[in-house]
Structures are given as C-alpha cells and as structure tokens.
Amino acid sequence: MSKLRRSISRSVFQLNSSLSRQNSLNGLVDLPTMTNTTLVDKFATPTNFRQLRDLIRNNNELLAEVVAAFEEKAALDFHYSKTLKKISIRLHKLTQSVESGIDKGWTNVAEQFDIHATIHSNLGSALTEDIIQPLRSIHTSQQKTIRAADNFVEREIRKLKDKKDETQKMKRSLYVLSKELEKTENAAEREKMAPEKYALRRKKYKEQMVRSEDDYVWQTVDLEKQRRMTENVLRKGVESMESVERQRLAHCQTALGRYKRKIENLGPNLRQMFERHSNNLELAVDSVPEDYIQTIQPSTSAVNHITLIDLHVSLFFYIRDF
C-alpha cells in the first residue's frame, strides 16, 4: 500500500498543478449563501435537514387547519346573518301595521335582528378578506417552496450517496489490484533467476494501476465537488425552510392582530346596538296597556237607533157571489 500512497500523492500533485481537467478543484466555486441565518449551522446535514423539513411541513399543515377553522367560522357567520335577516324580514311584515306601543316593541326587535345580522355578515367578510385569503395564499406558496426545496436537497443527497458508493467500489478495486501487483513483485523477487517470467504480468498490472489510480484520484475530486455542492444545497435548503417558517410566523402574527382588532370592534358595536335598542324596548316595556285599550275604536257607531214610521194600509174586500 506504500507504493499506492506514493502513486496517489503523485497523482494529487499532478492534479493540483494541472488545469487540463474540467472537474478539478480549481473549478469548485462555493455557492453564495445568506449571512443572517440562525438554523444553517445546526441543520445543514441530511438527517438534521429532514428533521427541520418535517417540522416546517407540520407547521404548514397547522396553518392549513387554521385556515379551515376560520373558513368554517366565516361560513357560520354568513349563515347566521342570512337566517337572522329572514327572521327580521318576517317579523317586520308581522308588525308593520301594529298600533300598540307594546307591539311596536317587536318592530324594534326586528330592527335589532337586522343590525345584528349585518354585523355578523361584516365579520364574515372581514375574516375572509383579512385572514382567510392571505393565510390560504401563503400556505399554498409555502407548500410549493417546501416541496421544491425538499426535492432539490434529496436529489443532491442521492447524488452524493451514489458518488460515495462509486468511489468505494473503485477504492476496493484499486486495493485488489495493488495486492495482485504486490504479489507479482514479491514472486519476481523470489525468482530473480527468471525475471522475464513475471515481466509481462508486472507490466500489465502497473498499467492497470496507473489508469486505476488516475481514475480514482479524479473520482475523489468529483466526490469532493459533489460533497461541496451537496453541502451548499443543504445550506440553501435550510435557509429556504427557515425563510418559510419566518414568513409563516409573520403572517400568523399579522392575522392574529387583525382578528384581535375585529373582536375588539365587535364588542363595542354589539354593545352600542343593544344599548340603542334597549332604549327603544324600554318604551314598550313601560307602556300602559290601558292607554292603548282606550284608543281602540270601532269602524262604525256602537249606538242603536229605532225609527217609528206610520204606514197607511188599505184594505180591499171582494164579495164573491155564490
């Protein structure tokens, strides 16, 4: 193996001093990477990248569930608003011609139902425009980014694995060949009286060794290039995952802020509505039934008039002859 090491060292020296081969180390240029990152140094390995990928993917699915929950909430608000609107219309029709102050209270209830329905309709629209649509858009975009980064990194990892397997195979082949050459040389030394007996075999093995050493050296160069490429791709993949997570958190934070403001506005709006209609309902609650009863009048007079009329009656008698 000492001759093999010397041969490899000689080949490496020739490699570093030669620019005739395209896949030389001089052709290895590190890809640019981001500087403001937190997770690159922690997760830029195949195993750690997969762990980070699974975490980011689960968080992305969590975002999808949040979107689904808000979609259901908005649908409930729209359905509640639509149903309450129908009730309000029906109650308006029933009470549009009432005269009692107490019954007019139901008209106020119908108006309160109508305003309440409008508030929930506006809330459903706000949830859709300010929360659901932005979060759904970012979820879809990030899903594509995660898939693309994962495929890119996994492809480079497979390339590196294949290159390592190929290099190991060439190394084992070179080791076997060096052992055969060493056996041949030892046999030739033991039989110095007939050196021509092993000359052809030694020449054949040496030529194979030279070619194999050269191929192995360039294979290790290609392996190193692939390793660097894979390392840079891993860094890029981790950066993409970190960027996706930062973006998701920022959008979730914005959505939560919007929802907080909507709820804060919903409370005062509902309170204002109830206070307004509470005052109107107080009028109905404080009404005196007797006041209304006194105002009930018939459409015709309730007095009966009797008129006496003299009638002249003429009696005619007819005598019939028998």
C-alpha contacts under 8 A as a table, 3 or more apart, distances in Angstrom:
res1	aa1	res2	aa2	distance
1	M	4	L	4.86
1	M	5	R	6.17
1	M	178	S	7.08
2	S	5	R	5.08
2	S	6	R	6.23
3	K	6	R	5.08
3	K	7	S	6.06
4	L	7	S	4.99
4	L	8	I	6.09
4	L	178	S	7.01
5	R	8	I	5.04
5	R	9	S	6.00
6	R	9	S	5.05
6	R	10	R	6.08
7	S	10	R	5.07
7	S	11	S	6.18
7	S	213	E	7.18
8	I	11	S	4.94
8	I	12	V	6.08
8	I	213	E	6.38
8	I	214	D	7.90
8	I	217	V	6.87
9	S	12	V	5.04
9	S	13	F	6.16
10	R	13	F	5.09
10	R	14	Q	6.23
11	S	14	Q	4.99
11	S	15	L	6.00
11	S	213	E	7.57
11	S	214	D	6.59
11	S	217	V	6.85
12	V	15	L	4.78
12	V	16	N	6.20
12	V	217	V	6.90
13	F	16	N	5.28
13	F	17	S	6.31
14	Q	17	S	5.22
14	Q	18	S	5.98
15	L	18	S	5.27
15	L	19	L	7.70
15	L	24	S	7.19
16	N	19	L	7.82
16	N	24	S	7.86
16	N	25	L	7.57
18	S	21	R	7.32
19	L	22	Q	7.26
19	L	24	S	7.06
19	L	26	N	7.75
21	R	24	S	5.78
22	Q	27	G	6.92
23	N	27	G	6.30
23	N	28	L	7.96
23	N	218	W	7.79
23	N	221	V	7.21
23	N	222	D	6.51
23	N	225	K	7.99
24	S	27	G	5.46
24	S	28	L	7.25
24	S	218	W	7.86
24	S	221	V	6.59
24	S	222	D	7.85
25	L	28	L	5.27
25	L	221	V	6.66
25	L	225	K	7.32
26	N	29	V	7.86
28	L	225	K	6.35
30	D	228	R	7.34
30	D	229	M	7.62
30	D	232	N	7.14
31	L	229	M	7.91
31	L	232	N	6.22
33	T	232	N	7.74
33	T	235	R	7.32
33	T	236	K	6.79
34	M	37	T	6.55
34	M	239	E	7.41
37	T	40	V	6.30
37	T	239	E	6.94
37	T	242	E	7.79
38	T	41	D	7.39
39	L	42	K	5.21
39	L	43	F	6.00
39	L	238	V	6.86
39	L	239	E	7.47
39	L	242	E	6.88
40	V	43	F	5.48
40	V	44	A	5.47
40	V	235	R	5.73
40	V	238	V	5.67
40	V	239	E	6.41
41	D	44	A	5.87
42	K	48	N	7.54
43	F	46	P	7.97
43	F	47	T	7.97
43	F	48	N	4.66
43	F	49	F	5.17
43	F	52	L	7.02
43	F	238	V	6.59
44	A	48	N	6.66
44	A	49	F	6.05
44	A	231	E	6.98
44	A	234	L	5.23
44	A	235	R	5.31
44	A	238	V	6.42
45	T	48	N	5.32
45	T	49	F	5.74
45	T	231	E	7.53
45	T	234	L	6.62
46	P	49	F	5.18
46	P	50	R	6.31
46	P	157	I	7.16
46	P	234	L	7.36
47	T	50	R	5.31
47	T	51	Q	6.43
48	N	51	Q	4.97
48	N	52	L	6.21
49	F	52	L	5.06
49	F	53	R	5.96
49	F	234	L	7.25
49	F	237	G	7.75
49	F	238	V	6.56
50	R	53	R	4.88
50	R	54	D	6.12
51	Q	54	D	5.27
51	Q	55	L	6.37
52	L	55	L	5.07
52	L	56	I	6.17
52	L	238	V	7.70
52	L	241	M	7.47
53	R	56	I	5.18
53	R	57	R	5.95
53	R	146	I	7.54
53	R	150	D	7.38
53	R	241	M	6.81
54	D	57	R	5.02
54	D	58	N	6.06
55	L	58	N	5.19
55	L	59	N	6.25
56	I	59	N	5.05
56	I	60	N	6.12
56	I	146	I	7.99
56	I	241	M	6.68
56	I	244	V	7.71
56	I	245	E	6.43
57	R	60	N	4.97
57	R	61	E	6.27
57	R	143	Q	7.78
57	R	146	I	7.20
58	N	61	E	5.03
58	N	62	L	6.17
59	N	62	L	4.84
59	N	63	L	6.30
59	N	245	E	7.99
60	N	63	L	5.01
60	N	64	A	6.45
60	N	139	H	6.41
60	N	142	Q	7.43
60	N	143	Q	7.08
60	N	248	R	7.80
61	E	64	A	4.90
61	E	65	E	6.36
62	L	65	E	5.08
62	L	66	V	6.27
63	L	66	V	5.00
63	L	67	V	6.26
63	L	135	L	7.40
63	L	139	H	6.64
64	A	67	V	5.09
64	A	68	A	6.24
64	A	136	R	7.10
64	A	139	H	6.53
65	E	68	A	4.95
65	E	69	A	6.13
66	V	69	A	5.06
66	V	70	F	6.29
67	V	70	F	5.22
67	V	71	E	6.09
67	V	131	I	7.96
67	V	132	I	5.64
67	V	135	L	6.52
67	V	136	R	6.31
68	A	71	E	4.99
68	A	72	E	6.26
69	A	72	E	5.17
69	A	73	K	6.23
70	F	73	K	4.80
70	F	74	A	6.02
70	F	127	L	7.13
70	F	128	T	7.96
70	F	131	I	7.85
70	F	132	I	6.47
71	E	74	A	5.15
71	E	75	A	6.10
71	E	128	T	7.24
71	E	132	I	6.63
72	E	75	A	5.01
72	E	76	L	6.16
73	K	76	L	5.10
73	K	77	D	6.29
73	K	124	G	7.60
74	A	77	D	5.01
74	A	78	F	6.19
74	A	123	L	7.53
74	A	124	G	4.37
74	A	125	S	7.32
74	A	127	L	6.30
74	A	128	T	6.76
75	A	78	F	5.11
75	A	79	H	6.07
75	A	124	G	7.04
76	L	79	H	5.05
76	L	80	Y	5.89
77	D	80	Y	5.08
77	D	81	S	5.98
77	D	120	H	5.35
77	D	121	S	6.20
77	D	123	L	7.11
77	D	124	G	5.39
78	F	81	S	5.05
78	F	82	K	6.08
78	F	120	H	6.79
78	F	121	S	5.38
78	F	124	G	5.94
79	H	82	K	5.10
79	H	83	T	6.10
80	Y	83	T	5.22
80	Y	84	L	5.97
80	Y	117	A	7.12
80	Y	120	H	7.35
81	S	84	L	5.14
81	S	85	K	5.97
81	S	116	H	7.53
81	S	117	A	4.11
81	S	118	T	6.57
81	S	119	I	7.97
81	S	120	H	5.65
81	S	121	S	5.56
82	K	85	K	5.08
82	K	86	K	6.42
82	K	117	A	6.95
83	T	86	K	5.21
83	T	87	I	6.39
84	L	87	I	5.04
84	L	88	S	6.11
84	L	113	F	6.10
84	L	114	D	6.90
84	L	116	H	7.80
84	L	117	A	5.62
85	K	88	S	5.03
85	K	89	I	6.23
85	K	113	F	6.86
85	K	114	D	5.57
85	K	117	A	5.83
86	K	89	I	5.16
86	K	90	R	6.22
87	I	90	R	5.17
87	I	91	L	6.09
87	I	110	A	7.63
87	I	113	F	7.56
88	S	91	L	5.12
88	S	92	H	6.04
88	S	110	A	4.60
88	S	111	E	6.81
88	S	113	F	5.52
88	S	114	D	5.62
89	I	92	H	5.06
89	I	93	K	6.32
89	I	110	A	7.29
89	I	114	D	7.99
90	R	93	K	5.24
90	R	94	L	6.35
91	L	94	L	5.07
91	L	95	T	6.23
91	L	106	W	7.41
91	L	107	T	7.12
91	L	110	A	5.71
92	H	95	T	5.30
92	H	96	Q	5.72
92	H	107	T	6.03
92	H	110	A	5.90
92	H	111	E	7.94
93	K	96	Q	5.44
94	L	97	S	7.60
95	T	98	V	5.34
95	T	103	D	7.19
95	T	104	K	6.90
95	T	106	W	6.78
95	T	107	T	5.94
96	Q	107	T	7.31
98	V	103	D	6.29
98	V	104	K	6.42
99	E	103	D	7.07
99	E	104	K	6.91
100	S	103	D	5.09
100	S	104	K	6.11
100	S	292	Y	5.87
101	G	104	K	5.02
101	G	105	G	6.66
101	G	283	L	7.47
101	G	284	A	5.46
101	G	287	S	6.23
101	G	292	Y	7.40
102	I	105	G	5.36
102	I	106	W	7.71
102	I	283	L	7.91
102	I	284	A	4.42
102	I	285	V	6.66
102	I	287	S	6.23
102	I	289	P	7.66
103	D	106	W	5.59
103	D	107	T	7.44
103	D	284	A	7.39
104	K	107	T	5.12
104	K	108	N	6.82
104	K	284	A	6.93
105	G	108	N	5.11
105	G	109	V	6.40
105	G	280	N	7.24
105	G	281	L	5.55
105	G	283	L	7.67
105	G	284	A	5.14
105	G	285	V	7.88
106	W	109	V	4.79
106	W	110	A	6.20
107	T	110	A	4.99
107	T	111	E	6.30
108	N	111	E	5.01
108	N	112	Q	6.10
108	N	277	H	6.46
108	N	280	N	6.67
108	N	281	L	6.79
109	V	112	Q	4.96
109	V	113	F	6.17
109	V	277	H	7.48
109	V	281	L	7.90
110	A	113	F	5.02
110	A	114	D	6.25
111	E	114	D	4.98
111	E	115	I	6.27
112	Q	115	I	5.21
112	Q	116	H	5.97
112	Q	273	M	7.13
112	Q	274	F	7.60
112	Q	277	H	6.47
113	F	116	H	5.01
113	F	117	A	6.04
114	D	117	A	5.11
114	D	118	T	6.33
115	I	118	T	5.00
115	I	119	I	6.25
115	I	273	M	7.50
116	H	119	I	5.14
116	H	120	H	6.45
116	H	270	L	7.52
116	H	273	M	7.75
117	A	120	H	5.28
117	A	121	S	6.13
118	T	121	S	4.98
118	T	122	N	6.10
119	I	122	N	5.18
119	I	123	L	6.17
119	I	266	L	7.80
119	I	269	N	7.91
119	I	270	L	7.97
120	H	123	L	4.86
120	H	124	G	6.13
121	S	124	G	5.15
121	S	125	S	6.28
122	N	125	S	5.07
122	N	126	A	6.05
123	L	126	A	5.02
123	L	127	L	6.12
123	L	262	K	7.46
124	G	127	L	5.17
124	G	128	T	6.23
125	S	128	T	5.09
125	S	129	E	6.14
126	A	129	E	5.24
126	A	130	D	5.62
126	A	131	I	7.56
126	A	262	K	7.88
127	L	130	D	5.50
127	L	131	I	5.20
127	L	132	I	6.15
127	L	259	Y	7.54
128	T	131	I	5.82
128	T	132	I	4.76
128	T	133	Q	5.95
129	E	132	I	6.33
129	E	133	Q	5.67
129	E	134	P	7.47
130	D	133	Q	6.77
130	D	134	P	6.68
130	D	255	A	7.14
130	D	258	R	7.01
131	I	134	P	5.72
131	I	135	L	6.04
131	I	255	A	5.41
131	I	258	R	7.45
131	I	259	Y	7.55
132	I	135	L	5.37
132	I	136	R	5.90
133	Q	136	R	5.16
133	Q	137	S	6.08
134	P	137	S	5.15
134	P	138	I	6.24
134	P	251	H	7.95
135	L	138	I	5.16
135	L	139	H	5.99
135	L	251	H	7.01
135	L	252	C	7.53
135	L	255	A	7.79
136	R	139	H	5.06
136	R	140	T	6.22
137	S	140	T	5.30
137	S	141	S	6.22
138	I	141	S	5.05
138	I	142	Q	5.92
138	I	248	R	7.36
138	I	251	H	7.92
139	H	142	Q	5.21
139	H	143	Q	5.98
139	H	248	R	7.99
140	T	143	Q	5.13
140	T	144	K	6.52
141	S	144	K	5.37
141	S	145	T	6.39
142	Q	145	T	4.85
142	Q	146	I	5.99
142	Q	244	V	6.23
143	Q	146	I	5.24
143	Q	147	R	6.20
144	K	147	R	5.16
144	K	148	A	6.06
145	T	148	A	5.14
145	T	149	A	6.04
145	T	240	S	7.61
145	T	244	V	7.73
146	I	149	A	5.25
146	I	150	D	5.98
146	I	240	S	7.71
146	I	241	M	6.79
146	I	244	V	7.78
147	R	150	D	5.15
147	R	151	N	6.11
148	A	151	N	5.23
148	A	152	F	6.10
149	A	152	F	5.13
149	A	153	V	6.11
149	A	237	G	5.46
149	A	240	S	6.92
149	A	241	M	7.82
150	D	153	V	5.29
150	D	154	E	5.98
150	D	237	G	7.19
151	N	154	E	5.20
151	N	155	R	6.00
152	F	155	R	5.28
152	F	156	E	6.47
152	F	233	V	7.64
152	F	237	G	7.90
153	V	156	E	5.22
153	V	157	I	6.15
153	V	230	T	7.46
153	V	233	V	6.03
153	V	234	L	6.01
153	V	237	G	6.40
154	E	157	I	4.95
154	E	158	R	6.14
155	R	158	R	5.19
155	R	159	K	6.27
156	E	159	K	4.93
156	E	160	L	6.19
156	E	229	M	7.72
156	E	230	T	5.49
156	E	233	V	7.28
157	I	160	L	5.09
157	I	161	K	6.19
157	I	230	T	6.32
158	R	161	K	5.02
158	R	162	D	6.08
159	K	162	D	5.14
159	K	163	K	6.06
159	K	226	Q	7.49
160	L	163	K	4.99
160	L	164	K	6.07
160	L	223	L	7.19
160	L	226	Q	5.89
160	L	227	R	6.28
160	L	230	T	6.93
161	K	164	K	5.05
161	K	165	D	6.16
162	D	165	D	5.10
162	D	166	E	6.10
163	K	166	E	5.06
163	K	167	T	6.07
163	K	222	D	7.97
163	K	223	L	5.92
163	K	226	Q	7.68
164	K	167	T	5.01
164	K	168	Q	6.08
164	K	223	L	6.69
165	D	168	Q	5.10
165	D	169	K	6.13
166	E	169	K	5.06
166	E	170	M	6.27
167	T	170	M	5.09
167	T	171	K	6.04
167	T	216	Y	7.15
167	T	219	Q	6.28
167	T	220	T	6.76
167	T	223	L	7.49
168	Q	171	K	4.91
168	Q	172	R	6.16
169	K	172	R	5.23
169	K	173	S	6.22
170	M	173	S	4.99
170	M	174	L	6.01
170	M	212	S	7.87
170	M	216	Y	6.32
171	K	174	L	5.05
171	K	175	Y	6.06
171	K	216	Y	6.92
172	R	175	Y	4.97
172	R	176	V	6.23
173	S	176	V	5.19
173	S	177	L	6.18
174	L	177	L	5.00
174	L	178	S	6.04
174	L	209	M	7.17
174	L	212	S	6.30
174	L	213	E	7.17
174	L	216	Y	7.95
175	Y	178	S	5.11
175	Y	179	K	6.23
176	V	179	K	5.10
176	V	180	E	6.31
177	L	180	E	5.09
177	L	181	L	6.24
177	L	205	Y	7.17
177	L	208	Q	7.86
177	L	209	M	6.83
178	S	181	L	5.03
178	S	182	E	6.02
178	S	209	M	7.01
179	K	182	E	4.97
179	K	183	K	6.15
180	E	183	K	5.11
180	E	184	T	6.19
180	E	205	Y	7.63
181	L	184	T	5.02
181	L	185	E	6.13
181	L	202	R	6.60
181	L	205	Y	5.76
181	L	206	K	7.19
182	E	185	E	5.13
182	E	186	N	6.10
183	K	186	N	5.10
183	K	187	A	6.07
184	T	187	A	5.07
184	T	188	A	6.11
184	T	198	Y	6.91
184	T	201	R	7.46
184	T	202	R	6.48
185	E	188	A	4.97
185	E	189	E	6.18
185	E	198	Y	7.98
185	E	202	R	7.08
186	N	189	E	5.12
186	N	190	R	6.34
187	A	190	R	5.15
187	A	191	E	6.37
187	A	198	Y	7.99
188	A	191	E	5.14
188	A	192	K	6.17
188	A	194	A	7.88
188	A	195	P	6.08
188	A	197	K	7.86
188	A	198	Y	6.04
189	E	192	K	5.45
191	E	194	A	5.87
191	E	195	P	6.77
192	K	195	P	5.51
194	A	197	K	5.72
195	P	198	Y	5.94
195	P	199	A	6.31
196	E	199	A	4.86
196	E	200	L	7.39
197	K	200	L	7.39
198	Y	201	R	5.24
198	Y	202	R	5.89
199	A	202	R	5.15
199	A	203	K	6.10
200	L	203	K	5.13
200	L	204	K	6.15
201	R	204	K	5.07
201	R	205	Y	6.19
202	R	205	Y	5.17
202	R	206	K	6.00
203	K	206	K	5.12
203	K	207	E	6.13
204	K	207	E	5.29
204	K	208	Q	6.24
205	Y	208	Q	5.01
205	Y	209	M	5.93
206	K	209	M	4.83
206	K	210	V	6.12
207	E	210	V	5.16
207	E	211	R	6.30
208	Q	211	R	5.19
208	Q	212	S	5.87
209	M	212	S	4.98
209	M	213	E	5.75
210	V	213	E	5.16
210	V	214	D	6.10
211	R	214	D	5.18
211	R	215	D	6.13
212	S	215	D	5.04
212	S	216	Y	5.89
213	E	216	Y	4.99
213	E	217	V	6.01
214	D	217	V	5.19
214	D	218	W	6.27
215	D	218	W	5.24
215	D	219	Q	5.90
216	Y	219	Q	4.80
216	Y	220	T	6.15
217	V	220	T	5.14
217	V	221	V	6.33
218	W	221	V	4.87
218	W	222	D	6.15
219	Q	222	D	5.00
219	Q	223	L	6.03
220	T	223	L	4.79
220	T	224	E	6.05
221	V	224	E	5.07
221	V	225	K	6.15
222	D	225	K	4.95
222	D	226	Q	6.08
223	L	226	Q	5.02
223	L	227	R	6.00
224	E	227	R	4.89
224	E	228	R	6.16
225	K	228	R	5.19
225	K	229	M	6.10
226	Q	229	M	4.88
226	Q	230	T	5.90
227	R	230	T	5.05
227	R	231	E	6.03
228	R	231	E	4.97
228	R	232	N	6.14
229	M	232	N	5.16
229	M	233	V	6.06
230	T	233	V	4.94
230	T	234	L	5.97
231	E	234	L	5.04
231	E	235	R	6.23
232	N	235	R	5.00
232	N	236	K	6.13
233	V	236	K	4.93
233	V	237	G	5.95
234	L	237	G	4.89
234	L	238	V	6.10
235	R	238	V	5.14
235	R	239	E	6.09
236	K	239	E	4.98
236	K	240	S	6.12
237	G	240	S	5.04
237	G	241	M	6.24
238	V	241	M	5.04
238	V	242	E	6.03
239	E	242	E	5.04
239	E	243	S	5.97
240	S	243	S	5.02
240	S	244	V	6.08
241	M	244	V	5.01
241	M	245	E	6.22
242	E	245	E	5.14
242	E	246	R	6.11
243	S	246	R	5.12
243	S	247	Q	6.02
244	V	247	Q	5.10
244	V	248	R	6.06
245	E	248	R	5.00
245	E	249	L	6.12
246	R	249	L	5.20
246	R	250	A	6.16
247	Q	250	A	5.11
247	Q	251	H	6.20
248	R	251	H	5.25
248	R	252	C	6.05
249	L	252	C	5.06
249	L	253	Q	5.98
250	A	253	Q	5.09
250	A	254	T	6.22
251	H	254	T	5.02
251	H	255	A	6.07
252	C	255	A	4.99
252	C	256	L	6.04
253	Q	256	L	5.15
253	Q	257	G	6.23
254	T	257	G	5.09
254	T	258	R	6.28
255	A	258	R	5.08
255	A	259	Y	6.15
256	L	259	Y	5.04
256	L	260	K	6.04
257	G	260	K	5.05
257	G	261	R	6.32
258	R	261	R	5.18
258	R	262	K	6.22
259	Y	262	K	4.99
259	Y	263	I	6.19
260	K	263	I	5.24
260	K	264	E	6.09
261	R	264	E	4.94
261	R	265	N	6.09
262	K	265	N	5.15
262	K	266	L	5.96
263	I	266	L	4.84
263	I	267	G	6.34
264	E	267	G	5.62
264	E	268	P	7.13
265	N	268	P	5.63
265	N	269	N	6.22
266	L	269	N	5.16
266	L	270	L	6.08
267	G	270	L	5.30
267	G	271	R	6.11
268	P	271	R	4.93
268	P	272	Q	5.90
269	N	272	Q	5.11
269	N	273	M	6.12
270	L	273	M	5.03
270	L	274	F	6.11
271	R	274	F	5.16
271	R	275	E	6.02
272	Q	275	E	5.11
272	Q	276	R	6.05
273	M	276	R	5.19
273	M	277	H	6.26
274	F	277	H	5.27
274	F	278	S	5.64
275	E	278	S	4.89
275	E	279	N	6.33
276	R	279	N	5.52
276	R	280	N	6.79
277	H	280	N	4.92
277	H	281	L	5.99
278	S	281	L	4.96
278	S	282	E	6.10
279	N	282	E	5.09
279	N	283	L	6.93
280	N	283	L	5.48
280	N	284	A	7.09
281	L	284	A	5.13
281	L	285	V	6.13
282	E	285	V	4.91
282	E	286	D	5.91
283	L	286	D	5.27
283	L	287	S	6.08
284	A	287	S	5.16
287	S	291	D	7.96
288	V	291	D	5.57
288	V	292	Y	7.24
289	P	292	Y	5.44
289	P	293	I	6.27
290	E	293	I	4.91
290	E	294	Q	6.07
291	D	294	Q	5.32
291	D	295	T	6.71
292	Y	295	T	5.18
292	Y	296	I	6.74
293	I	296	I	5.42
298	P	301	S	6.92
298	P	302	A	7.54
